[in-house]
């Protein structure tokens, strides 16, 4: 009976250990604004991470027809303007699950995308 109790206690500790969420490894993206046949967009347009991930995004504006473009993830309170030839960097922790729009706050019709934060 004692062995059974010890075995059940050990199994409980193993289960508790597997139930805790491991901290996600930091992730870095390079996202480039490009223009194709008059359409401007950030590539890649979809960024996928796990909740709890420390995210760093390097932004490069290569669109020739506009001197600056914006990059914003409003749900995370992030927004910056990226002049052509002057890369910018954003860093944040993806602490909420969901699908969040990525927009250009200067030219909303030009570019868009999404941040997908998985459990």
C-alpha positions as CSV (number, residue, x, y, z in Angstrom):
1,X,0.0,0.0,0.0
2,X,2.9,2.4,0.8
3,X,4.4,1.7,-2.6
4,X,1.1,2.5,-4.3
5,X,0.9,5.8,-2.4
6,X,4.4,6.8,-3.3
7,X,3.8,5.8,-7.0
8,X,0.6,7.9,-7.1
9,X,2.4,10.9,-5.5
10,X,5.2,10.6,-8.1
11,X,2.6,10.4,-10.9
12,X,0.9,13.5,-9.5
13,X,4.2,15.4,-9.5
14,X,4.9,14.4,-13.1
15,X,1.4,15.5,-14.1
16,X,1.8,18.9,-12.4
17,X,5.1,19.3,-14.1
18,X,3.7,18.7,-17.5
19,X,0.7,21.0,-16.9
20,X,2.9,24.0,-16.4
21,X,3.6,26.1,-19.4
22,X,7.2,26.1,-20.5
23,X,8.5,29.6,-21.4
24,X,8.6,30.1,-25.1
25,X,11.9,30.8,-26.8
26,X,12.4,34.4,-28.1
27,X,11.5,34.8,-31.7
28,X,12.8,37.4,-34.2
29,X,11.2,38.3,-37.6
30,X,12.4,40.6,-40.4
31,X,9.4,42.1,-42.0
32,X,9.9,44.0,-45.3
33,X,7.6,46.5,-46.9
34,X,7.5,45.8,-50.7
35,X,5.6,47.2,-53.6
36,X,4.2,45.0,-56.4
37,X,2.2,46.5,-59.3
38,X,1.3,49.5,-57.1
39,X,0.3,47.4,-54.1
40,X,2.3,47.9,-50.9
41,X,2.5,45.2,-48.2
42,X,4.6,44.0,-45.3
43,X,6.1,40.5,-46.0
44,X,5.6,38.2,-44.3
45,X,2.1,39.4,-43.6
46,X,1.3,36.8,-41.0
47,X,3.4,36.3,-37.9
48,X,2.8,33.3,-35.7
49,X,4.1,32.9,-32.1
50,X,3.1,31.1,-28.9
51,X,1.7,33.0,-26.0
52,X,4.5,34.2,-23.7
53,X,7.0,34.6,-26.5
54,X,9.4,37.6,-26.5
55,X,9.0,38.9,-30.0
56,X,11.4,41.2,-31.9
57,X,10.5,42.5,-35.3
58,X,13.0,44.3,-37.6
59,X,11.1,46.4,-40.1
60,X,12.5,47.4,-43.4
61,X,10.7,49.8,-45.8
62,X,11.7,49.0,-49.5
63,X,8.6,50.5,-51.2
64,X,9.9,53.0,-53.7
65,X,6.7,55.1,-54.1
66,X,6.3,56.2,-50.5
67,X,9.0,57.7,-48.3
68,X,7.5,56.2,-45.1
69,X,5.1,53.5,-44.0
70,X,3.6,52.6,-40.7
71,X,3.6,49.3,-38.9
72,X,1.1,48.9,-36.0
73,X,-0.4,46.2,-33.9
74,X,-3.1,48.2,-32.1
75,X,-4.1,45.4,-29.7
76,X,-0.5,45.5,-28.3
77,X,-0.2,49.3,-28.3
78,X,2.6,49.1,-30.9
79,X,3.1,51.7,-33.7
80,X,6.0,53.1,-35.5
81,X,6.8,54.9,-38.8
82,X,9.5,53.3,-41.0
83,X,11.2,55.7,-43.4
84,X,12.6,54.1,-46.5
85,X,16.3,53.1,-45.9
86,X,16.0,53.4,-42.1
87,X,15.1,50.0,-40.5
88,X,13.2,50.1,-37.2
89,X,12.8,47.5,-34.5
90,X,9.9,46.6,-32.2
91,X,10.0,44.3,-29.2
92,X,7.1,43.0,-27.1
93,X,5.9,40.0,-25.2
94,X,3.0,38.2,-26.9
95,X,1.0,37.8,-23.7
96,X,-2.5,37.3,-25.2
97,X,-3.9,34.6,-27.4
98,X,-5.8,35.5,-30.5
99,X,-5.5,36.9,-34.0
100,X,-4.6,40.6,-34.0
101,X,-4.6,42.9,-37.1
102,X,-1.3,44.4,-38.3
103,X,-1.9,47.7,-40.1
104,X,-0.2,50.7,-41.6
105,X,-1.5,53.5,-39.5
106,X,-0.5,56.0,-42.2
107,X,-2.0,54.2,-45.2
108,X,-4.6,51.6,-43.9
109,X,-5.7,50.7,-47.4
110,X,-2.1,49.8,-48.5
111,X,-0.9,47.2,-46.1
112,X,-2.3,44.7,-43.6
113,X,-1.6,41.5,-42.0
114,X,-2.0,39.6,-38.7
115,X,-0.2,38.5,-35.6
116,X,-1.4,35.0,-34.5
117,X,-0.7,34.1,-30.9
118,X,-1.3,30.4,-30.2
119,X,-1.8,28.9,-26.7
